[in-house]
Amino acid sequence: MAMNISSTSGVDAALTAVQSVEDKRAGLQIALLRKSLDSQQQQAADLMKLLEGKGQQIDLRV
């Protein structure tokens, strides 16, 4: 009994599905990294705002 293995549509479909999952995973990782970076940038900006007024002298002499 001979097997017909000339048709690769099943293998192609499986590879496409795996690649699709990998692409989605990579996209989610990028989105998570971008969100993390945005959060860290916002925290740095908030810290810089806190430090802006420090160390300045106000002369109140009349």
C-alpha positions, 0 to 999 in steps of 0.5 A: 500500500503506497501513501500519497505524500505529494500534497503538502496543504496540511503541512503548509496549514500547520506551519502557517498556524504556528507562524501566526501564533509566533507573530501574535506572541511577538506583537504582544511582547512588543506591546508589553515592552512599549507600555513598560517603557512608557510607564518608566518614562512617565515615572522619570518625568514625575521625578524630574517635576519633583526636583525642579523647585528644589535648591532654589533660593527665594529672597524675601527681603524688603 
